Every structure is written in C-alpha cells, then in structure tokens.
C-alpha cells in the first residue's frame, strides 16, 4: 500500500529537477544535462527531467563542481515558458554587455 501511495504521489507531482552546468562565471552560458545521450544541450526542453531529487543529486555529484540543480514545476506536462524566457533573457543580457564593452 505504501508503494502505491508513493507512485500516485509521483504521478501527480509536477516537480522535476534539471541538472544545469554554468560554464562561465556569469550564467549567460548554461548547458542542461541529457542523461539519455550522456551529453549537454543548450535548451532546457531537451534536458532530462528527473522526478526524484536523490537521483538528480547523484547525477549532479558525478558531473562535477559546476553542475547545479534547477527545480522546475511542469505546466501541462511541459516546461514553463518562464524558464525558456529566462534563457532568452540571459542571452540578450550577454549581447548587451558585449556591445557596451565594444563602445
């Protein structure tokens, strides 16, 4: 009965965990880990969405110091637009910084 409750809770809980690696000190260049291919990808929509925090933590530890966990709540089974907007905002900010430096 306990196992059944746990599985039901997992099925209805929209919380997922992504492993993100920030390559540079500024978070303008973030890569998300895809466990199926054992590679990083640029967009969060292609990353592996871990259901369990313990599994995501274990993967993060294996990947090294720069890997961090990102907690995401799925909306209608997909990543929220806010996360995708955050990535676009980071890229736009980095372009603006580069333009200011070149002036």
SVG drawing of the C-alpha trace seen along z (x, -y; Angstrom):
<svg xmlns="http://www.w3.org/2000/svg" viewBox="-2 -54 37 56">
<polyline fill="none" stroke="black" stroke-width="0.4" points="0.0,0.0 2.9,-2.3 4.4,-1.8 1.0,-2.5 0.7,-5.8 4.3,-6.8 3.7,-6.1 0.4,-8.0 2.2,-11.0 4.9,-10.8 2.4,-10.7 0.5,-13.8 3.5,-15.9 4.6,-18.3 8.0,-19.0 11.0,-17.9 14.7,-18.6 17.1,-19.6 20.9,-19.5 22.4,-22.7 26.1,-23.5 27.2,-27.1 30.4,-27.1 31.4,-30.7 31.1,-32.5 28.3,-34.6 25.2,-32.5 24.9,-33.6 26.1,-30.3 24.2,-27.5 24.0,-23.9 21.5,-21.3 22.3,-17.6 20.7,-15.0 21.1,-11.6 19.9,-9.6 22.7,-10.8 25.2,-11.5 25.7,-15.0 24.9,-18.6 22.4,-20.5 21.7,-24.2 18.0,-24.2 16.2,-23.1 13.4,-21.5 15.9,-18.8 17.3,-18.1 16.4,-15.1 13.7,-15.9 14.4,-13.9 11.4,-13.0 13.4,-12.2 15.7,-14.6 18.0,-11.9 18.7,-10.7 19.2,-14.3 21.6,-14.9 23.6,-11.8 23.9,-12.8 25.0,-16.3 27.7,-14.9 29.1,-12.8 29.2,-15.7 31.3,-17.9 31.6,-21.2 29.9,-23.5 26.7,-21.4 23.8,-22.7 20.2,-21.6 17.3,-23.5 13.8,-22.8 11.0,-23.2 7.3,-22.7 5.8,-21.3 2.8,-23.1 0.6,-20.8 3.4,-18.3 5.9,-20.8 8.5,-23.2 7.1,-26.6 7.5,-29.4 9.2,-31.4 12.2,-29.0 12.6,-29.4 12.2,-33.2 14.9,-33.2 17.3,-31.6 16.5,-34.1 16.9,-37.0 20.4,-35.7 21.5,-35.6 20.1,-39.1 21.9,-40.5 25.2,-39.0 24.8,-40.6 24.1,-43.9 27.2,-43.6 29.4,-42.8 28.0,-45.8 28.8,-48.1 32.4,-46.8 33.0,-47.5 31.9,-51.1"/>
</svg>
